[in-house]
Amino acid sequence: MGTTTISSITCPTCGHTRQEEMPTDAWQFYYECKNCQAVLRPLDGDCCVFCSYADTLCPPKQMEAMSSAEIPTN
Ligand SMILES: [Zn+2]
C-alpha cells in the first residue's frame, strides 16, 4: 500500500523518457531503451535501473523509506 509502481525512466544515452511499470517483487537489473536500444544497468550502489535512472525509487526501496519514516521520534 502506498507504493508507486509506475515510473518515468530516462535513458542517459539519448535522453528518451518512458513510463514503465516496475516489478514489485523483484529488482530490475537491465532495461533496454525503446528509443536507442541502449541497455541500462544500475549505477554503483543502486539496486536496480529504476533507482539509477527513473524519477521514482523501486517499490522495495519505497517500502524501506516508508518503514523508516514510520519510526517514532520519541
Ligand atoms: Zn536511449
N, CA, C, O and the ligand as a Tripos MOL2 file, in Angstrom:
@<TRIPOS>MOLECULE
protein
  297   295    75     0     0
PROTEIN
NO_CHARGES

@<TRIPOS>ATOM
      1 N           0.8310   -1.1940    0.0000 N.3       1 MET1
      2 CA          0.0000    0.0000    0.0000 C.3       1 MET1
      3 C           0.8670    1.2450    0.0000 C.2       1 MET1
      4 O           1.8430    1.3420    0.7430 O.2       1 MET1
      5 N           0.4970    2.1840   -0.8380 N.am      2 GLY2
      6 CA          1.2210    3.4360   -0.8720 C.3       2 GLY2
      7 C           2.4390    3.4540   -1.7820 C.2       2 GLY2
      8 O           3.0860    4.4900   -1.9340 O.2       2 GLY2
      9 N           2.7520    2.3270   -2.3840 N.am      3 THR3
     10 CA          3.9000    2.3500   -3.2750 C.3       3 THR3
     11 C           3.4710    2.6890   -4.6930 C.2       3 THR3
     12 O           2.3690    2.3560   -5.1300 O.2       3 THR3
     13 N           4.3650    3.3530   -5.3930 N.am      4 THR4
     14 CA          4.1280    3.7080   -6.7800 C.3       4 THR4
     15 C           4.8230    2.6870   -7.6650 C.2       4 THR4
     16 O           6.0030    2.3960   -7.4710 O.2       4 THR4
     17 N           4.1050    2.1440   -8.6290 N.am      5 THR5
     18 CA          4.7280    1.1480   -9.4890 C.3       5 THR5
     19 C           4.9700    1.6740  -10.8980 C.2       5 THR5
     20 O           5.6140    1.0090  -11.7100 O.2       5 THR5
     21 N           4.4590    2.8570  -11.1890 N.am      6 ILE6
     22 CA          4.7200    3.4660  -12.4940 C.3       6 ILE6
     23 C           5.8120    4.5080  -12.3260 C.2       6 ILE6
     24 O           5.7330    5.3810  -11.4620 O.2       6 ILE6
     25 N           6.8210    4.4020  -13.1570 N.am      7 SER7
     26 CA          7.9640    5.2820  -13.0330 C.3       7 SER7
     27 C           8.3720    5.7960  -14.4000 C.2       7 SER7
     28 O           8.2460    5.0960  -15.4040 O.2       7 SER7
     29 N           8.8640    7.0310  -14.4270 N.am      8 SER8
     30 CA          9.3900    7.5720  -15.6850 C.3       8 SER8
     31 C          10.8850    7.3600  -15.7050 C.2       8 SER8
     32 O          11.6180    7.9760  -14.9320 O.2       8 SER8
     33 N          11.3340    6.4960  -16.5800 N.am      9 ILE9
     34 CA         12.7620    6.1930  -16.6600 C.3       9 ILE9
     35 C          13.3530    6.9460  -17.8390 C.2       9 ILE9
     36 O          12.7870    6.9580  -18.9310 O.2       9 ILE9
     37 N          14.5030    7.5770  -17.6050 N.am     10 THR10
     38 CA         15.1430    8.3880  -18.6360 C.3      10 THR10
     39 C          16.4480    7.7350  -19.0740 C.2      10 THR10
     40 O          17.3090    7.4320  -18.2480 O.2      10 THR10
     41 N          16.5850    7.5270  -20.3510 N.am     11 CYS11
     42 CA         17.7860    6.9230  -20.9040 C.3      11 CYS11
     43 C          18.9240    7.9340  -20.8590 C.2      11 CYS11
     44 O          18.7820    9.0390  -21.3840 O.2      11 CYS11
     45 N          20.0590    7.5800  -20.2400 N.am     12 PRO12
     46 CA         21.1820    8.5210  -20.1610 C.3      12 PRO12
     47 C          21.8950    8.6870  -21.5040 C.2      12 PRO12
     48 O          22.6650    9.6290  -21.6860 O.2      12 PRO12
     49 N          21.6420    7.7840  -22.4310 N.am     13 THR13
     50 CA         22.3210    7.8370  -23.7200 C.3      13 THR13
     51 C          21.6420    8.8130  -24.6710 C.2      13 THR13
     52 O          22.3040    9.6370  -25.3020 O.2      13 THR13
     53 N          20.3160    8.7170  -24.7730 N.am     14 CYS14
     54 CA         19.6170    9.5660  -25.7460 C.3      14 CYS14
     55 C          18.6370   10.5330  -25.0930 C.2      14 CYS14
     56 O          18.0870   11.4000  -25.7720 O.2      14 CYS14
     57 N          18.4070   10.3970  -23.7770 N.am     15 GLY15
     58 CA         17.5210   11.3210  -23.0870 C.3      15 GLY15
     59 C          16.0520   10.9970  -23.2300 C.2      15 GLY15
     60 O          15.2030   11.7630  -22.7740 O.2      15 GLY15
     61 N          15.7350    9.8770  -23.8520 N.am     16 HIS16
     62 CA         14.3480    9.4670  -24.0490 C.3      16 HIS16
     63 C          13.7300    9.0350  -22.7190 C.2      16 HIS16
     64 O          14.3090    8.2350  -21.9850 O.2      16 HIS16
     65 N          12.5520    9.5740  -22.4230 N.am     17 THR17
     66 CA         11.8570    9.2150  -21.1920 C.3      17 THR17
     67 C          10.6370    8.3780  -21.5180 C.2      17 THR17
     68 O           9.9000    8.6750  -22.4580 O.2      17 THR17
     69 N          10.4280    7.3340  -20.7380 N.am     18 ARG18
     70 CA          9.3090    6.4510  -20.9850 C.3      18 ARG18
     71 C           8.7460    5.9880  -19.6500 C.2      18 ARG18
     72 O           9.4880    5.7280  -18.7030 O.2      18 ARG18
     73 N           7.4240    5.8890  -19.5910 N.am     19 GLN19
     74 CA          6.7980    5.3900  -18.3730 C.3      19 GLN19
     75 C           6.7970    3.8720  -18.4070 C.2      19 GLN19
     76 O           6.3840    3.2530  -19.3880 O.2      19 GLN19
     77 N           7.2690    3.2860  -17.3130 N.am     20 GLU20
     78 CA          7.3400    1.8410  -17.2160 C.3      20 GLU20
     79 C           6.7340    1.3920  -15.8990 C.2      20 GLU20
     80 O           6.7740    2.1140  -14.9020 O.2      20 GLU20
     81 N           6.1780    0.2010  -15.9060 N.am     21 GLU21
     82 CA          5.6820   -0.3710  -14.6680 C.3      21 GLU21
     83 C           6.8080   -1.1550  -14.0110 C.2      21 GLU21
     84 O           7.4610   -1.9810  -14.6480 O.2      21 GLU21
     85 N           7.0260   -0.8840  -12.7270 N.am     22 MET22
     86 CA          8.1130   -1.5650  -12.0270 C.3      22 MET22
     87 C           7.5910   -2.8450  -11.3840 C.2      22 MET22
     88 O           6.4730   -2.8700  -10.8690 O.2      22 MET22
     89 N           8.3980   -3.9140  -11.4100 N.am     23 PRO23
     90 CA          8.0000   -5.1230  -10.6880 C.3      23 PRO23
     91 C           8.0470   -4.8440   -9.1850 C.2      23 PRO23
     92 O           8.9730   -4.1900   -8.7070 O.2      23 PRO23
     93 N           7.0650   -5.3300   -8.4440 N.am     24 THR24
     94 CA          7.0200   -5.0500   -7.0060 C.3      24 THR24
     95 C           7.7430   -6.1090   -6.1930 C.2      24 THR24
     96 O           8.0180   -5.9000   -5.0110 O.2      24 THR24
     97 N           8.0500   -7.2220   -6.7980 N.am     25 ASP25
     98 CA          8.6350   -8.3270   -6.0390 C.3      25 ASP25
     99 C          10.0280   -8.6990   -6.5120 C.2      25 ASP25
    100 O          10.5680   -9.7300   -6.1120 O.2      25 ASP25
    101 N          10.6140   -7.8610   -7.3650 N.am     26 ALA26
    102 CA         11.9440   -8.1760   -7.8830 C.3      26 ALA26
    103 C          12.6360   -6.8860   -8.2810 C.2      26 ALA26
    104 O          11.9920   -5.8540   -8.4700 O.2      26 ALA26
    105 N          13.9510   -6.9540   -8.4060 N.am     27 TRP27
    106 CA         14.7070   -5.8010   -8.8570 C.3      27 TRP27
    107 C          15.0170   -5.9760  -10.3330 C.2      27 TRP27
    108 O          15.4200   -7.0500  -10.7800 O.2      27 TRP27
    109 N          14.8220   -4.9050  -11.0730 N.am     28 GLN28
    110 CA         15.1130   -4.9800  -12.5000 C.3      28 GLN28
    111 C          16.5270   -4.4670  -12.7590 C.2      28 GLN28
    112 O          16.8190   -3.2880  -12.5600 O.2      28 GLN28
    113 N          17.3900   -5.3630  -13.2010 N.am     29 PHE29
    114 CA         18.7960   -5.0160  -13.3870 C.3      29 PHE29
    115 C          19.0720   -4.4540  -14.7690 C.2      29 PHE29
    116 O          20.0020   -3.6690  -14.9540 O.2      29 PHE29
    117 N          18.2720   -4.8530  -15.7260 N.am     30 TYR30
    118 CA         18.5270   -4.4050  -17.0880 C.3      30 TYR30
    119 C          17.2910   -3.7150  -17.6310 C.2      30 TYR30
    120 O          16.1570   -4.1110  -17.3600 O.2      30 TYR30
    121 N          17.5430   -2.6860  -18.3950 N.am     31 TYR31
    122 CA         16.4320   -2.0120  -19.0570 C.3      31 TYR31
    123 C          16.9090   -1.5900  -20.4360 C.2      31 TYR31
    124 O          17.9400   -0.9320  -20.5790 O.2      31 TYR31
    125 N          16.1500   -1.9740  -21.4420 N.am     32 GLU32
    126 CA         16.5320   -1.5870  -22.7890 C.3      32 GLU32
    127 C          15.7160   -0.3960  -23.2270 C.2      32 GLU32
    128 O          14.4860   -0.4350  -23.2290 O.2      32 GLU32
    129 N          16.4100    0.6660  -23.5990 N.am     33 CYS33
    130 CA         15.7470    1.8720  -24.0740 C.3      33 CYS33
    131 C          14.9750    1.5510  -25.3450 C.2      33 CYS33
    132 O          15.5000    0.9480  -26.2800 O.2      33 CYS33
    133 N          13.6990    1.9750  -25.3530 N.am     34 LYS34
    134 CA         12.8630    1.6820  -26.5150 C.3      34 LYS34
    135 C          13.1910    2.5820  -27.6900 C.2      34 LYS34
    136 O          12.7410    2.3420  -28.8110 O.2      34 LYS34
    137 N          13.9720    3.6140  -27.4350 N.am     35 ASN35
    138 CA         14.3100    4.5540  -28.4920 C.3      35 ASN35
    139 C          15.6400    4.2180  -29.1670 C.2      35 ASN35
    140 O          15.7150    4.1380  -30.3930 O.2      35 ASN35
    141 N          16.7000    4.0190  -28.3540 N.am     36 CYS36
    142 CA         18.0220    3.7960  -28.9540 C.3      36 CYS36
    143 C          18.5610    2.3970  -28.6750 C.2      36 CYS36
    144 O          19.6660    2.0610  -29.0990 O.2      36 CYS36
    145 N          17.7820    1.5790  -27.9590 N.am     37 GLN37
    146 CA         18.1620    0.1870  -27.6610 C.3      37 GLN37
    147 C          19.4010    0.0710  -26.7670 C.2      37 GLN37
    148 O          19.9930   -1.0040  -26.6650 O.2      37 GLN37
    149 N          19.7860    1.1540  -26.1310 N.am     38 ALA38
    150 CA         20.8800    1.0530  -25.1670 C.3      38 ALA38
    151 C          20.3990    0.2250  -23.9780 C.2      38 ALA38
    152 O          19.2550    0.3590  -23.5420 O.2      38 ALA38
    153 N          21.2770   -0.6290  -23.4560 N.am     39 VAL39
    154 CA         20.9060   -1.4170  -22.2930 C.3      39 VAL39
    155 C          21.4820   -0.7480  -21.0530 C.2      39 VAL39
    156 O          22.6960   -0.5990  -20.9150 O.2      39 VAL39
    157 N          20.5860   -0.3490  -20.1540 N.am     40 LEU40
    158 CA         20.9990    0.3220  -18.9300 C.3      40 LEU40
    159 C          21.2100   -0.6970  -17.8260 C.2      40 LEU40
    160 O          20.5130   -1.7080  -17.7470 O.2      40 LEU40
    161 N          22.1730   -0.4130  -16.9870 N.am     41 ARG41
    162 CA         22.4190   -1.2210  -15.7860 C.3      41 ARG41
    163 C          22.4760   -0.2860  -14.5960 C.2      41 ARG41
    164 O          22.7860    0.8950  -14.7500 O.2      41 ARG41
    165 N          22.1800   -0.7990  -13.4070 N.am     42 PRO42
    166 CA         22.2120    0.0760  -12.2270 C.3      42 PRO42
    167 C          23.5910    0.6780  -12.0100 C.2      42 PRO42
    168 O          24.6050    0.0450  -12.3040 O.2      42 PRO42
    169 N          23.6260    1.9000  -11.4940 N.am     43 LEU43
    170 CA         24.8840    2.5180  -11.1180 C.3      43 LEU43
    171 C          25.3900    1.8730   -9.8360 C.2      43 LEU43
    172 O          24.6300    1.2100   -9.1300 O.2      43 LEU43
    173 N          26.6620    2.0640   -9.5370 N.am     44 ASP44
    174 CA         27.2310    1.5350   -8.2970 C.3      44 ASP44
    175 C          26.4120    1.9900   -7.0990 C.2      44 ASP44
    176 O          26.1320    3.1790   -6.9500 O.2      44 ASP44
    177 N          26.0320    1.0570   -6.2520 N.am     45 GLY45
    178 CA         25.2950    1.3980   -5.0420 C.3      45 GLY45
    179 C          23.7950    1.3890   -5.2260 C.2      45 GLY45
    180 O          23.0580    1.4660   -4.2420 O.2      45 GLY45
    181 N          23.3220    1.2990   -6.4510 N.am     46 ASP46
    182 CA         21.8820    1.2370   -6.6860 C.3      46 ASP46
    183 C          21.4490   -0.2050   -6.9100 C.2      46 ASP46
    184 O          22.2020   -1.0210   -7.4420 O.2      46 ASP46
    185 N          20.2030   -0.5070   -6.4860 N.am     47 CYS47
    186 CA         19.7610   -1.8980   -6.5450 C.3      47 CYS47
    187 C          19.1670   -2.2430   -7.9020 C.2      47 CYS47
    188 O          19.1300   -3.4150   -8.2780 O.2      47 CYS47
    189 N          18.7040   -1.2480   -8.6380 N.am     48 CYS48
    190 CA         18.0450   -1.5440   -9.9010 C.3      48 CYS48
    191 C          18.0920   -0.3290  -10.8160 C.2      48 CYS48
    192 O          18.4550    0.7660  -10.3850 O.2      48 CYS48
    193 N          17.7290   -0.5200  -12.0590 N.am     49 VAL49
    194 CA         17.7990    0.5740  -13.0350 C.3      49 VAL49
    195 C          16.8560    1.7230  -12.6950 C.2      49 VAL49
    196 O          17.1160    2.8700  -13.0590 O.2      49 VAL49
    197 N          15.7560    1.4170  -11.9930 N.am     50 PHE50
    198 CA         14.8140    2.4890  -11.6600 C.3      50 PHE50
    199 C          15.4200    3.4390  -10.6330 C.2      50 PHE50
    200 O          15.2290    4.6520  -10.7120 O.2      50 PHE50
    201 N          16.1590    2.8750   -9.6570 N.am     51 CYS51
    202 CA         16.7990    3.7410   -8.6610 C.3      51 CYS51
    203 C          17.8730    4.6140   -9.3060 C.2      51 CYS51
    204 O          18.1590    5.7070   -8.8170 O.2      51 CYS51
    205 N          18.4630    4.1450  -10.3880 N.am     52 SER52
    206 CA         19.5320    4.8990  -11.0350 C.3      52 SER52
    207 C          19.0050    5.9080  -12.0500 C.2      52 SER52
    208 O          19.5270    7.0190  -12.1440 O.2      52 SER52
    209 N          17.9890    5.5370  -12.8020 N.am     53 TYR53
    210 CA         17.6250    6.3520  -13.9700 C.3      53 TYR53
    211 C          16.1930    6.8700  -13.9790 C.2      53 TYR53
    212 O          15.8300    7.6710  -14.8400 O.2      53 TYR53
    213 N          15.3710    6.4170  -13.0250 N.am     54 ALA54
    214 CA         13.9780    6.8480  -13.0510 C.3      54 ALA54
    215 C          13.7080    7.8940  -11.9770 C.2      54 ALA54
    216 O          14.5470    8.1280  -11.1070 O.2      54 ALA54
    217 N          12.5440    8.5180  -12.0390 N.am     55 ASP55
    218 CA         12.2080    9.5650  -11.0730 C.3      55 ASP55
    219 C          11.5800    9.0050   -9.8000 C.2      55 ASP55
    220 O          11.2740    9.7530   -8.8710 O.2      55 ASP55
    221 N          11.3900    7.6960   -9.7610 N.am     56 THR56
    222 CA         10.7610    7.0650   -8.6060 C.3      56 THR56
    223 C          11.6170    5.8880   -8.1570 C.2      56 THR56
    224 O          12.1040    5.1180   -8.9840 O.2      56 THR56
    225 N          11.7990    5.7520   -6.8590 N.am     57 LEU57
    226 CA         12.5240    4.5870   -6.3540 C.3      57 LEU57
    227 C          11.7110    3.3290   -6.6010 C.2      57 LEU57
    228 O          10.4880    3.3880   -6.7300 O.2      57 LEU57
    229 N          12.3850    2.2000   -6.6650 N.am     58 CYS58
    230 CA         11.6740    0.9420   -6.8780 C.3      58 CYS58
    231 C          10.8160    0.6160   -5.6460 C.2      58 CYS58
    232 O          11.1100    1.0890   -4.5480 O.2      58 CYS58
    233 N           9.7710   -0.1810   -5.8200 N.am     59 PRO59
    234 CA          8.8530   -0.4650   -4.7070 C.3      59 PRO59
    235 C           9.5310   -0.9810   -3.4330 C.2      59 PRO59
    236 O           9.1660   -0.5320   -2.3470 O.2      59 PRO59
    237 N          10.5010   -1.9020   -3.5120 N.am     60 PRO60
    238 CA         11.1650   -2.3180   -2.2620 C.3      60 PRO60
    239 C          11.8430   -1.1570   -1.5430 C.2      60 PRO60
    240 O          11.8230   -1.0970   -0.3130 O.2      60 PRO60
    241 N          12.4370   -0.2460   -2.2860 N.am     61 LYS61
    242 CA         13.0870    0.9180   -1.6770 C.3      61 LYS61
    243 C          12.0540    1.8820   -1.1050 C.2      61 LYS61
    244 O          12.2740    2.5010   -0.0640 O.2      61 LYS61
    245 N          10.9190    2.0010   -1.8050 N.am     62 GLN62
    246 CA          9.8590    2.8730   -1.2850 C.3      62 GLN62
    247 C           9.3640    2.3550    0.0560 C.2      62 GLN62
    248 O           9.1220    3.1290    0.9820 O.2      62 GLN62
    249 N           9.2160    1.0280    0.1520 N.am     63 MET63
    250 CA          8.7380    0.4480    1.4000 C.3      63 MET63
    251 C           9.7530    0.6330    2.5090 C.2      63 MET63
    252 O           9.3980    0.8700    3.6640 O.2      63 MET63
    253 N          11.0330    0.5210    2.1400 N.am     64 GLU64
    254 CA         12.0950    0.7430    3.1100 C.3      64 GLU64
    255 C          12.0370    2.1820    3.6310 C.2      64 GLU64
    256 O          12.1510    2.4250    4.8320 O.2      64 GLU64
    257 N          11.8610    3.1240    2.7130 N.am     65 ALA65
    258 CA         11.8030    4.5290    3.1000 C.3      65 ALA65
    259 C          10.5930    4.7960    3.9790 C.2      65 ALA65
    260 O          10.6750    5.5490    4.9480 O.2      65 ALA65
    261 N           9.4570    4.1690    3.6340 N.am     66 MET66
    262 CA          8.2440    4.3770    4.4260 C.3      66 MET66
    263 C           8.3790    3.7910    5.8220 C.2      66 MET66
    264 O           7.9600    4.4080    6.8020 O.2      66 MET66
    265 N           8.9630    2.6000    5.9150 N.am     67 SER67
    266 CA          9.0450    1.9840    7.2370 C.3      67 SER67
    267 C          10.0160    2.7450    8.1230 C.2      67 SER67
    268 O           9.8230    2.8140    9.3370 O.2      67 SER67
    269 N          11.0750    3.3250    7.5220 N.am     68 SER68
    270 CA         11.9820    4.0980    8.3760 C.3      68 SER68
    271 C          11.3360    5.4300    8.7640 C.2      68 SER68
    272 O          11.6310    5.9750    9.8280 O.2      68 SER68
    273 N          10.4500    5.9600    7.9010 N.am     69 ALA69
    274 CA          9.7650    7.1940    8.2130 C.3      69 ALA69
    275 C           8.7230    6.9910    9.3120 C.2      69 ALA69
    276 O           8.3410    7.9350   10.0030 O.2      69 ALA69
    277 N           8.2720    5.7570    9.4620 N.am     70 GLU70
    278 CA          7.2410    5.4720   10.4660 C.3      70 GLU70
    279 C           7.8060    5.2620   11.8660 C.2      70 GLU70
    280 O           7.0550    5.1820   12.8380 O.2      70 GLU70
    281 N           9.1290    5.1730   11.9660 N.am     71 ILE71
    282 CA          9.7140    5.0030   13.3010 C.3      71 ILE71
    283 C           9.4750    6.2730   14.1120 C.2      71 ILE71
    284 O           9.8720    7.3590   13.6910 O.2      71 ILE71
    285 N           8.8250    6.1460   15.2810 N.am     72 PRO72
    286 CA          8.5330    7.3360   16.0970 C.3      72 PRO72
    287 C           9.8340    8.0120   16.5430 C.2      72 PRO72
    288 O          10.8420    7.3480   16.7840 O.2      72 PRO72
    289 N           9.7920    9.3180   16.6460 N.am     73 THR73
    290 CA         10.9930   10.0550   17.0030 C.3      73 THR73
    291 C          11.1880   10.1340   18.5250 C.2      73 THR73
    292 O          12.2740   10.4820   18.9890 O.2      73 THR73
    293 N          10.1550    9.8150   19.2940 N.am     74 ASN74
    294 CA         10.3120    9.9060   20.7520 C.3      74 ASN74
    295 C          10.5750    8.5550   21.3730 C.2      74 ASN74
    296 O          10.7310    8.4540   22.5900 O.2      74 ASN74
    297 ZN         18.0600    5.7020  -25.2840 Zn       75 ZN75
@<TRIPOS>BOND
     1     1     2 1
     2     2     3 1
     3     3     4 2
     4     3     5 am
     5     5     6 1
     6     6     7 1
     7     7     8 2
     8     7     9 am
     9     9    10 1
    10    10    11 1
    11    11    12 2
    12    11    13 am
    13    13    14 1
    14    14    15 1
    15    15    16 2
    16    15    17 am
    17    17    18 1
    18    18    19 1
    19    19    20 2
    20    19    21 am
    21    21    22 1
    22    22    23 1
    23    23    24 2
    24    23    25 am
    25    25    26 1
    26    26    27 1
    27    27    28 2
    28    27    29 am
    29    29    30 1
    30    30    31 1
    31    31    32 2
    32    31    33 am
    33    33    34 1
    34    34    35 1
    35    35    36 2
    36    35    37 am
    37    37    38 1
    38    38    39 1
    39    39    40 2
    40    39    41 am
    41    41    42 1
    42    42    43 1
    43    43    44 2
    44    43    45 am
    45    45    46 1
    46    46    47 1
    47    47    48 2
    48    47    49 am
    49    49    50 1
    50    50    51 1
    51    51    52 2
    52    51    53 am
    53    53    54 1
    54    54    55 1
    55    55    56 2
    56    55    57 am
    57    57    58 1
    58    58    59 1
    59    59    60 2
    60    59    61 am
    61    61    62 1
    62    62    63 1
    63    63    64 2
    64    63    65 am
    65    65    66 1
    66    66    67 1
    67    67    68 2
    68    67    69 am
    69    69    70 1
    70    70    71 1
    71    71    72 2
    72    71    73 am
    73    73    74 1
    74    74    75 1
    75    75    76 2
    76    75    77 am
    77    77    78 1
    78    78    79 1
    79    79    80 2
    80    79    81 am
    81    81    82 1
    82    82    83 1
    83    83    84 2
    84    83    85 am
    85    85    86 1
    86    86    87 1
    87    87    88 2
    88    87    89 am
    89    89    90 1
    90    90    91 1
    91    91    92 2
    92    91    93 am
    93    93    94 1
    94    94    95 1
    95    95    96 2
    96    95    97 am
    97    97    98 1
    98    98    99 1
    99    99   100 2
   100    99   101 am
   101   101   102 1
   102   102   103 1
   103   103   104 2
   104   103   105 am
   105   105   106 1
   106   106   107 1
   107   107   108 2
   108   107   109 am
   109   109   110 1
   110   110   111 1
   111   111   112 2
   112   111   113 am
   113   113   114 1
   114   114   115 1
   115   115   116 2
   116   115   117 am
   117   117   118 1
   118   118   119 1
   119   119   120 2
   120   119   121 am
   121   121   122 1
   122   122   123 1
   123   123   124 2
   124   123   125 am
   125   125   126 1
   126   126   127 1
   127   127   128 2
   128   127   129 am
   129   129   130 1
   130   130   131 1
   131   131   132 2
   132   131   133 am
   133   133   134 1
   134   134   135 1
   135   135   136 2
   136   135   137 am
   137   137   138 1
   138   138   139 1
   139   139   140 2
   140   139   141 am
   141   141   142 1
   142   142   143 1
   143   143   144 2
   144   143   145 am
   145   145   146 1
   146   146   147 1
   147   147   148 2
   148   147   149 am
   149   149   150 1
   150   150   151 1
   151   151   152 2
   152   151   153 am
   153   153   154 1
   154   154   155 1
   155   155   156 2
   156   155   157 am
   157   157   158 1
   158   158   159 1
   159   159   160 2
   160   159   161 am
   161   161   162 1
   162   162   163 1
   163   163   164 2
   164   163   165 am
   165   165   166 1
   166   166   167 1
   167   167   168 2
   168   167   169 am
   169   169   170 1
   170   170   171 1
   171   171   172 2
   172   171   173 am
   173   173   174 1
   174   174   175 1
   175   175   176 2
   176   175   177 am
   177   177   178 1
   178   178   179 1
   179   179   180 2
   180   179   181 am
   181   181   182 1
   182   182   183 1
   183   183   184 2
   184   183   185 am
   185   185   186 1
   186   186   187 1
   187   187   188 2
   188   187   189 am
   189   189   190 1
   190   190   191 1
   191   191   192 2
   192   191   193 am
   193   193   194 1
   194   194   195 1
   195   195   196 2
   196   195   197 am
   197   197   198 1
   198   198   199 1
   199   199   200 2
   200   199   201 am
   201   201   202 1
   202   202   203 1
   203   203   204 2
   204   203   205 am
   205   205   206 1
   206   206   207 1
   207   207   208 2
   208   207   209 am
   209   209   210 1
   210   210   211 1
   211   211   212 2
   212   211   213 am
   213   213   214 1
   214   214   215 1
   215   215   216 2
   216   215   217 am
   217   217   218 1
   218   218   219 1
   219   219   220 2
   220   219   221 am
   221   221   222 1
   222   222   223 1
   223   223   224 2
   224   223   225 am
   225   225   226 1
   226   226   227 1
   227   227   228 2
   228   227   229 am
   229   229   230 1
   230   230   231 1
   231   231   232 2
   232   231   233 am
   233   233   234 1
   234   234   235 1
   235   235   236 2
   236   235   237 am
   237   237   238 1
   238   238   239 1
   239   239   240 2
   240   239   241 am
   241   241   242 1
   242   242   243 1
   243   243   244 2
   244   243   245 am
   245   245   246 1
   246   246   247 1
   247   247   248 2
   248   247   249 am
   249   249   250 1
   250   250   251 1
   251   251   252 2
   252   251   253 am
   253   253   254 1
   254   254   255 1
   255   255   256 2
   256   255   257 am
   257   257   258 1
   258   258   259 1
   259   259   260 2
   260   259   261 am
   261   261   262 1
   262   262   263 1
   263   263   264 2
   264   263   265 am
   265   265   266 1
   266   266   267 1
   267   267   268 2
   268   267   269 am
   269   269   270 1
   270   270   271 1
   271   271   272 2
   272   271   273 am
   273   273   274 1
   274   274   275 1
   275   275   276 2
   276   275   277 am
   277   277   278 1
   278   278   279 1
   279   279   280 2
   280   279   281 am
   281   281   282 1
   282   282   283 1
   283   283   284 2
   284   283   285 am
   285   285   286 1
   286   286   287 1
   287   287   288 2
   288   287   289 am
   289   289   290 1
   290   290   291 1
   291   291   292 2
   292   291   293 am
   293   293   294 1
   294   294   295 1
   295   295   296 2
@<TRIPOS>SUBSTRUCTURE
     1 MET1         2 RESIDUE 1 A MET
     2 GLY2         6 RESIDUE 1 A GLY
     3 THR3        10 RESIDUE 1 A THR
     4 THR4        14 RESIDUE 1 A THR
     5 THR5        18 RESIDUE 1 A THR
     6 ILE6        22 RESIDUE 1 A ILE
     7 SER7        26 RESIDUE 1 A SER
     8 SER8        30 RESIDUE 1 A SER
     9 ILE9        34 RESIDUE 1 A ILE
    10 THR10       38 RESIDUE 1 A THR
    11 CYS11       42 RESIDUE 1 A CYS
    12 PRO12       46 RESIDUE 1 A PRO
    13 THR13       50 RESIDUE 1 A THR
    14 CYS14       54 RESIDUE 1 A CYS
    15 GLY15       58 RESIDUE 1 A GLY
    16 HIS16       62 RESIDUE 1 A HIS
    17 THR17       66 RESIDUE 1 A THR
    18 ARG18       70 RESIDUE 1 A ARG
    19 GLN19       74 RESIDUE 1 A GLN
    20 GLU20       78 RESIDUE 1 A GLU
    21 GLU21       82 RESIDUE 1 A GLU
    22 MET22       86 RESIDUE 1 A MET
    23 PRO23       90 RESIDUE 1 A PRO
    24 THR24       94 RESIDUE 1 A THR
    25 ASP25       98 RESIDUE 1 A ASP
    26 ALA26      102 RESIDUE 1 A ALA
    27 TRP27      106 RESIDUE 1 A TRP
    28 GLN28      110 RESIDUE 1 A GLN
    29 PHE29      114 RESIDUE 1 A PHE
    30 TYR30      118 RESIDUE 1 A TYR
    31 TYR31      122 RESIDUE 1 A TYR
    32 GLU32      126 RESIDUE 1 A GLU
    33 CYS33      130 RESIDUE 1 A CYS
    34 LYS34      134 RESIDUE 1 A LYS
    35 ASN35      138 RESIDUE 1 A ASN
    36 CYS36      142 RESIDUE 1 A CYS
    37 GLN37      146 RESIDUE 1 A GLN
    38 ALA38      150 RESIDUE 1 A ALA
    39 VAL39      154 RESIDUE 1 A VAL
    40 LEU40      158 RESIDUE 1 A LEU
    41 ARG41      162 RESIDUE 1 A ARG
    42 PRO42      166 RESIDUE 1 A PRO
    43 LEU43      170 RESIDUE 1 A LEU
    44 ASP44      174 RESIDUE 1 A ASP
    45 GLY45      178 RESIDUE 1 A GLY
    46 ASP46      182 RESIDUE 1 A ASP
    47 CYS47      186 RESIDUE 1 A CYS
    48 CYS48      190 RESIDUE 1 A CYS
    49 VAL49      194 RESIDUE 1 A VAL
    50 PHE50      198 RESIDUE 1 A PHE
    51 CYS51      202 RESIDUE 1 A CYS
    52 SER52      206 RESIDUE 1 A SER
    53 TYR53      210 RESIDUE 1 A TYR
    54 ALA54      214 RESIDUE 1 A ALA
    55 ASP55      218 RESIDUE 1 A ASP
    56 THR56      222 RESIDUE 1 A THR
    57 LEU57      226 RESIDUE 1 A LEU
    58 CYS58      230 RESIDUE 1 A CYS
    59 PRO59      234 RESIDUE 1 A PRO
    60 PRO60      238 RESIDUE 1 A PRO
    61 LYS61      242 RESIDUE 1 A LYS
    62 GLN62      246 RESIDUE 1 A GLN
    63 MET63      250 RESIDUE 1 A MET
    64 GLU64      254 RESIDUE 1 A GLU
    65 ALA65      258 RESIDUE 1 A ALA
    66 MET66      262 RESIDUE 1 A MET
    67 SER67      266 RESIDUE 1 A SER
    68 SER68      270 RESIDUE 1 A SER
    69 ALA69      274 RESIDUE 1 A ALA
    70 GLU70      278 RESIDUE 1 A GLU
    71 ILE71      282 RESIDUE 1 A ILE
    72 PRO72      286 RESIDUE 1 A PRO
    73 THR73      290 RESIDUE 1 A THR
    74 ASN74      294 RESIDUE 1 A ASN
    75 ZN75       297 GROUP 0 **** ****
